[in-house]
Amino acid sequence: MMIESSHTEISIRRQCDLIGLNRSTLYYHPAGESPLNLELMRVIDEQYTKTPFYGWPRMTAQLQRLGYEVNHKRVQRLMQLMGLQAVYPKPRTSVPDKEHKIYPYLLRDLEICHANHVWAADITYIRMHQGFMYLVAVMDWFSRFVPGPRPGPRRGAARDLQY
């Protein structure tokens, strides 16, 4: 971090002034979701897995049938936080715009004959015991190699993971 709390010559206040950072930003730790919200997210995820066509109105009604006292705004916020939306045919989704440029599929005639030639990536979220976690996978098409993370200097810091 750019701020050294153990610096003997420059105070934390002066260090924050030098880099243009409010001290409240330095000390801020975002509050996590409440245990009730984590439970609701788990139930929403289970229901969404069974019925992916449920949007927030049906999901709110289902949660209320299960005995949870929730309103639509909370269910909307949690579903948006989880990246969930109802799966249903959207209007005119398969009609391309005439002005839209059609990009060629660059791998059609490409012979993938060695490693480090073509890579693929995907992202998803996984439900955990105490919340949710995002999983990002990167794979070499030729060798099917998926590089794994190596922990950085601080345990649990996602930005320190090295590949």
C-alpha angles and dihedrals in degrees: 000000000000094000116076109200092190095053109132100203106037121050122225089248092056093045090053090049091051094055096036097246125143111234090228088062089054093054097038118117114181115237114244125227117286119252089251091054091048089052091048090049090052092050091045090051092050092048092045090052089055097040112020090172091070111108124191095285095056092038090053091050091048092051090049090051088053090055102260115137100221135141128218094257093061092046091048091051094047093046090049090048089052092045094241126146132161116277110225137127108286118213115276096342095151096053109096122215112252091228094051115110114232110224118212122243099249097197098054099102097018116121107215101209106153143031121272090031103104127014131188130201136195137174131204139155126245126205111236132189093260101031138305137317132197118230121203118190126192119187137185107228097213101047096023085229116163111196113223128218122262114205118249127220095291120054114238097012106130094197090059095058111118126203 
